[in-house]
Amino acid sequence: IDEMEKNELAGMGERDRMEFYVSKFITAVENKSYEEAYEMLYEDFRANYFPTLAKFEEYAKNKFPSMFSLEHTNFERNGDIYVLWVTMTNPLGSKDSGIEMNFIVKENALNDFVMSFSVI
């Protein structure tokens, strides 16, 4: 992470930071940078749902639209855990092409985070 991004993150409120982290994950998936996205996932979550990068890649290709926009519909903090309710829609898809997902983010420090999501 460069200094500019770190300063930008430091100036954000916690909800904006969490949305930034989720967007970073989604962007990695959208760009087919599966390894980068996989590294952002919480270790136990990966072990339970995607024991290998190949399993995650297969899931991402099948479940995430190839292009999507995010709408953050709700946000909660529980200690150092943040839960974001997100609707992902394909801007070119039908009106009801949205997928509702929860993302759970744990921030250790600025831009040092792990996450999981509701597996659908």
Buried (B, 14 or more C-beta within 10 A) or exposed (E): EEEEEEEBBEEEEEBBBBBBBBBBBBEBBBEEEBEBBBEBBBEEBBEEBBEEBEEBBEBBEEBBBEEBEBEBEEBEEEEEEBBBBBBBBBEEEEEEEBBEBEBBBBBEEBBEBBBBBEEE
